[in-house]
Structure formats: C-alpha cells, structure tokens
C-alpha cells in the first residue's frame, strides 16, 4: 500500500481543515515546499496536493506551488481542487502533476470528465469520491449531491476509471480513525478498483489494517501535522513493504 501524505493549500500556505469547513483552517507551515522536502527525506515518494482555493473558486489557483514542488523534489504528485476545464487540466499537467483528481467535475460535468479519462488514460485520472452519508459531496464539500457512492464509482469504472480516492467527510481532520466498513464495502462491490483511503487516519496501527483490507493507498494529513504518526514510522512502513 502506498503512503501518500497530503498538503492542502490556502493562500500559498500548508493548512488543514476539519470536515472540509473553511472556518476551521489551521496553518501548519507557510512553506509547502519545505514540508514536501521533509516528506521526501523520509523515503516518501507520493504526495496528494490539494488546491483548496481552487476548490472554492472552481478553477486552478495554486499551480505555481505544484510547479515548485515538482521542480525541487522527485515526489509523484496527484493534484486536485477546482479542476473544472480543459485549461485547468492542461495547466496541472504542464506544471508537473503525475495524476489529477476530479471530484465535483465528475458529478457536474460527467461528459467532460469521461473525456479526460479517455484522452489521458486511467493511470492519469483519479476519481475523487468524497462522501457524506454515502452520498457524493461536491464544491469543496459545500454541497451534497444525489449521487449514491457505490453506483457512482461503478459507473465510472465502466468508463475506464481505476483509481478512486474516497474521503468520508465526517471523518476528515477529526483524528477518529478511517471508515474501514465503508472501504470494505467499496472493495467488495467495485471489483478491481484501486482504492485510496482518505480521512480520519489517526494512528500508525490503522495503516496495516487499511493495507490488509486491500486499499491501494492511504492519504495521511492531520495525523502527521499533529505528531500522531511520525515520519520515521512511515519510513519504516515503506521499507518493510518494499
């Protein structure tokens, strides 16, 4: 299972929110590049970079930070937040994103998102399935859609999606543990999905559990920033699973 730390960006700073609420913003570092380099120093190869300004504005905003991290590290970055047009996508890939994550766009403009999967391939496009009560949430989690989680993922699997990041919004940033039951359900009903768990990871011991149920990756945010999971523990996990 891949270990994927998260850097969420607001106004160029590394922040975390709780349950996606912008009023709960906490700044952890003014310099996201510094944070990314620290991750790399501990053997981490992947990064989940989220443009929260972009998610709110419905267009890419913090692409310069993406470009900076790509040029100064070897991290493979999946980038998301506010990607709504061909232009946004082009900018993200030109700035060095290895993959992009589309969430709201997959609900609000399924035709365009399906085109992205077709044009760029399943290795480059990740489906962001952010859920509240098993319904997909959109627009930086400010809106709940009518889309049911499992049929939503299955429909996109039929269109070629392999990678899915699933975040249980009620767990996100709360350090109360991930949604194991939800992930088991997805893995049993969506065959061959490469599921990346996100939201709620709070202690190191949860990582082997996620690996055991079949998650392809785990995104870790606040647990790292709050010192609940040490980078040395993640380094050891990566070494043990090579």
N, C-alpha and C positions, 0 to 999 in steps of 0.2 A: 504493500500500500504506500502510495506517495504521500509525503508530508508537505503540505502547502501552506506556509504562513500567509496571513493576509495583511495588506496595507491598505487602509481606507483613507482617501484624500479629501479634505475640505480646505479650500484656500491655500493649497500647497503644503498643508501640514498633515502629519500622520495622526489620525484620530480613531476613536471607536464610539459607536452609538449603542444604546440598549434598545432592543426590539425595533431597530430602524428609526427610532424617534430622534429627529434632528435637535430637539430641545435637550437631549441628554448628552450632547457632544462632550468628549473628554480628549484633550490634546495630549499625546504621548511623546511626540517629537516634532520639532519644527522642520526636520530634515529627513524626508523619506529615504533618500539615497543612503544616508548613514545607517538607517535601520536595515535596508536591503543588503548592504555590505556586511553587516553584522550577521545576518542570516547565512550569507554565503560562507563566512568564516567558519561556521559550524557544519559545513558539509551539505547545507540545504541547496537544492537545485531548482526548486519551483517557487513561484510567487503568484498570489492572487491579488491583483491590484484593482481597486475599485474607485472610480471617479464619482464620489458622492455629489459633488457639484453638478456633474454631468447628469446623474440620475434625476436630480431635481429640475434641471434645465432642459432635459430631453435633447441634449446634443453634447458631443465630446468637448471637455473643457481642459482637463489636466493631462493632455497628451505630452506636454513638454517634460513632465516628471517621468512618464513612461519612457520617453526617448533617453532621458538622462540615466535612468537605472539600466536600460538595455546597453547603453554605450559604456557604462562604468562597471558592469558586472556580467557574469555569464548565466545569470538566472533565466530560466524559461518562464515567461510571464503570460498568464491569462488575464486579459483586461476587460473590464465591464463597467457599466454605468453610463446610461444616456446614449448608447449607440442606437440611432434611430434611422440612419440614412446610409446610402452607398458611400457618401462622402465621409461620414463618421468612420465607417469600416475601413475605407482606404487609408485615412489618417492613422488609425490604430495600427494597421499592418505596416504602413510606411515607417512608423515610429518604433517598430520592432516587436510588437506583440507576437507571441508564438501562437496563441489562441485568443479568441474573443468569446465573451459570454453575453448572450442575448436573453433577456427576461421579458420585460414589458413588450418589446417589439414582437416577440413570438406569440403574444396574445392579441396585440392591437393591429399588427400587420403581418399575419401569418404567411401571406403570399411572398412578401419581401424576405422574410426570414427563411422560408423554404428555398428561395433563390440563392441565398447566401450559402446554405448547406450544399446545394447543387454546384454552385460555382467554386466554392473554396474547399469543399470536402469535409467529411465527418471528423477528420483529425484537427481541423482548424476552428470549428464552430461548436461551442458548448451551449446546451440549453440550460438556462437558469430557471429552475422551478422553485420559486420562493412561495412558501405555503403558510396559510393561517387556517386552521380547522379543515385541512386537506383541500382548501380552495387556493388557487393561484392568486398571489397578490402582485400588483404592478405599480409603476410610477414611484420608485423608491419606497415601495411598501405603503404608500399613502392611500392606495385603493385596493379593494378586494374584487376580484373578477368572479364570474360564474363558472369558470373552468375548474373541473374536478381533476385532482392531481394525477391519478393513475391513467385515465383516458388521455389526458393532455400529453403525458410522456409517451404513451403507446402510439399516439397519432404522429408524433414527431419521429419516433423510431421507424415508423413506416415511410417517413420522408428522408431517412438516412442518418438521423442523429445517433451518435454512440455515447458521447459524454453528457452527463447531466449533473449539475450542481443542485442539490436540494437543501434549502435552508428552511428550518422551522422557525418562523419569525418569533414565536413566543419564547423560544429558547435562546435566540441570538443575543449575545452580550450579557447573558444572565448568569453564566458560570454554574448552571444547574444540571449539566450533562446533556448529551445529544439525544435525538429521537430514535433510539435503537429500534423500537417497534415499527415506526414509520419506514425506516430504511429496510428492515426485513421484508415488509410488505411490498415495497417497490421492487426489491431484488427478486422476490418470488413471482411477481406479476409482470414484470418488464424484463423479459429474457435477454441476456447478453448486454444489458446496459452497463456502462462504465460509470458507476455511481460515486460521486464525490460528496462526502458528508460535510455539512457546514452548519455551524450554530450550536452553541451550548457546551462545546468541549471544555472541560474544566480541570481535569486531572490527567496525568500521563496514562494511568491504567485504562482509560477509555479507548486509547488508540489501538492496542492489541484486540480489544473487543470489536471495534469497527472493522479491523482487518479480518477478523475471524468470520464475521457475518458476510464478508465479500465486498466491502467498499473498495473502490479502486484508488481513492484518495481521501484525505481529510484536511479540511481548511481550519486552521487554528488562528484565532485572533487575540481576543482579550486575555485568554489564559497565559499567553506568552507575555503580554504587556504588563499584566498584574503579577507576574512572577509565580504563577501557579504551576506552569510547566517550564522547566529550564531548557535552554538551547542545547546544553550538554546532554540532556535526556533525549532530545530529538536526534542529536548527532549519533548517539548510541543505538537508537531505534533504527536509523538509516543504515548504520554499519552492520547491525545484526540481521537486516533483511536484504542484504545485497545478494 
